[in-house]
Amino acid sequence: MAKVNVVNKKIKLKYADIIKMQFTVYCFFNNLSLSDNEINCLVVLSSYNDYVLSDFCGMITKMKIFKTSQTVRNFISKAQEMNLVIKTGDSKKKIKINPDLNIESAGNILLNYQFLYVSEKQ
């Protein structure tokens, strides 16, 4: 049996940070490149089941994550193309995080990832 160096770390995170960690890991393993502001926008959206797009854009600009509502809309379109966000409705569009991402945002959350690298035999 091969020897494995094990690193165990236990860290208590704030609510927004544990959500952000899930998005960061998802993006890493799916080769998606997002800015810190874009991930923060997704973190806020994940706190809600669904949100009216125009209201969400206003909230994000008030939080100073993005400067303008148009920038938020542009990002939401980008996130929709990346299958991170689902947009529904005709006149009052609603947005939400794609449930297929399995982002946990309610209750107590424990992220239990185990990553392994096995070196090639020499």
N, C-alpha and C positions, 0 to 999 in steps of 0.2 A: 504494500500500500504506500502510495506517495505521501511524502510529508507536505503538509499544508500550513502555511503561516496564517494564523487567524488573527484578525483585528476586530475586537468587540468595542463598540462605542455606544453609549446611551446618552442621549441629549434630549432635554425637555425644551420644546419649541413653543413659541407663541402661535396663536391660531393662524395668522396670515402666513407665517413662516413654514408651517407644516403643509399648508396648501401649496405654497410656492415651491416647496421641495418636490411635491408630486408632479407639478407641471415641469419642473426642471429635469427630473428623471425621465418623464415621458418624452420630452423634446430631445434629450440626449440620445435615447435609444431609438428614436424615430428620425434622427438627423434633421430636426427642425431647428432653425435658428431664429430666436426671438430676443428682443431687447428686454432689459430689466423692466422698463415701463410697460411693454406689451404683456409680460408675465404678470405684473402687478394688476393690470386691467383684467386679466383672466381670473386672478385671485378674487377681486371684488365681485365679478360676475358669478363665480362659483358659490358665493355666499347666498345667492338667491336662486329660487327654482327657475323662474324666467323673469325677464325685465323688458319693459317697453323700450325700444331702441332709443328714441329721442330723449326719454328721461334718463336712461343710462349714460348717454353721451354728456348730458348736462352734469350729472353727478361726477363723472370721471374728470371733467374739466374743473369743477369746483374743488375736487381733491388734488388738483394740479398734477395728475398723472400724465395727461396730455394737455396741450395748450388750447386746442380748439375742438369743437364738436366734430368738425369735418375730419380731423386727424383720428378721432375715435372711430368714426364711421369707416374710414379707410382701413384701420386695423381690423375692425370687425369683419369686413369683407375679406381681408387677407386670412384671418382666422377661420372663416367659413370655408375658404378654398383649401385650407390645411385640415379640414374636418375637426377643428377644435371647438367650433361654435355652430349651433343650429339656429337658423333664422326662420320664423314662421309668421304667417299673417300677411294681409294685403295692405290695408290702410294704416293700421297701427302695428307695425312689425314688432315681434317679440323675439328676444334672443336668450339663449341659455347654453351652458356648457354641454357638449356632446356627451351623453351618458356612456357611450362606448369607451371613453377615456378612463372610466372607473376612478374618478377623482373623489375622494372622501372629504366631505366638508361639514358634516353634522356629527354632533356628539363627541365622545372621546375618540381620538384617532391614534393608532399605533401603526407606524410604517415598519414593516419587517422584511426588508430587502436582504437577500443574500447573493452576493456576486462572487464568482469564482473564475480565476484564471489558472489554467494548467499549462505549464511550460512544455515545450517540445522536448522529447528525449534527445540527449546528446551522445 
